[in-house]
Amino acid sequence: MYWYFRSELAKLGQEIEQPELRGAIDEATFFAAKGKVLDILNVLYGEKSREFRVVKLTSSPATVVKVLNHVMRRSDMNSPSSKVVNL
């Protein structure tokens, strides 16, 4: 289930960061993607997490993408393969 959420976050990040939409992203598209991101972050970390609160309070696509990149980097560091390497 974790990998499903991770892949969904990656897709949503790409959807928000599309080059043709970067300067003038459609508000409806952004808020729909932001809602999906909030749902996933709520399941993974809860409503009191920093990531959830930052995405909830922002209206900037760049900030949402930064949070998604942070979550992805952190999950890469905590993946089972990296733990095996670190042993």
C-alpha positions in Angstrom: 0.0 0.0 0.0 2.9 2.4 0.8 4.3 2.0 -2.8 0.9 2.7 -4.2 0.7 6.0 -2.3 4.3 6.8 -3.3 3.6 6.3 -7.0 0.4 8.4 -6.7 2.3 11.2 -5.1 4.9 11.1 -7.9 2.1 11.2 -10.5 0.4 14.2 -8.8 3.8 16.0 -8.5 4.3 15.6 -12.3 0.8 16.7 -13.0 1.3 19.9 -11.0 4.8 20.6 -12.4 3.9 20.1 -16.1 5.9 22.6 -18.1 3.0 23.9 -20.1 1.1 24.6 -16.9 4.0 25.8 -14.8 3.3 29.5 -15.3 -0.4 29.4 -15.6 -1.7 26.3 -14.0 -5.5 25.9 -14.1 -6.9 26.6 -10.6 -9.4 23.7 -10.8 -6.7 21.3 -11.8 -4.4 22.5 -9.1 -7.0 22.3 -6.3 -8.1 18.9 -7.5 -4.5 17.6 -7.4 -3.9 19.4 -4.0 -7.0 17.6 -2.6 -5.6 14.2 -3.7 -2.2 15.1 -2.2 -3.9 16.0 1.1 -5.8 12.8 1.2 -2.6 10.7 0.7 -0.6 12.8 3.2 -3.5 12.4 5.7 -3.3 8.6 5.4 0.5 8.5 5.5 1.3 11.1 8.2 -2.0 12.4 9.7 -3.5 15.9 9.8 -1.1 17.2 12.4 2.0 16.5 10.3 4.0 19.3 9.0 3.7 18.2 5.4 -0.1 18.1 5.6 -0.3 21.5 7.1 2.0 23.1 4.6 0.1 21.7 1.6 -3.2 22.6 3.2 -2.2 26.3 3.8 -0.5 27.0 0.5 -1.9 28.0 -2.8 1.4 27.7 -4.6 2.0 24.8 -7.0 5.8 25.2 -6.4 5.4 24.7 -2.7 3.3 21.6 -3.1 5.9 20.2 -5.5 8.6 21.0 -2.9 6.7 19.1 -0.2 6.2 16.1 -2.5 9.9 16.1 -3.4 10.8 16.2 0.3 8.4 13.3 1.1 9.9 11.3 -1.8 13.5 11.9 -0.7 12.7 11.0 2.9 10.9 7.8 1.8 13.9 6.9 -0.4 16.2 7.2 2.6 13.9 5.0 4.7 13.3 2.4 2.1 14.2 -1.3 2.9 16.9 -1.3 0.3 18.7 1.7 1.8 18.5 0.1 5.2 20.1 -3.1 3.9 22.9 -1.1 2.4 23.5 0.8 5.7 23.8 -2.4 7.7 
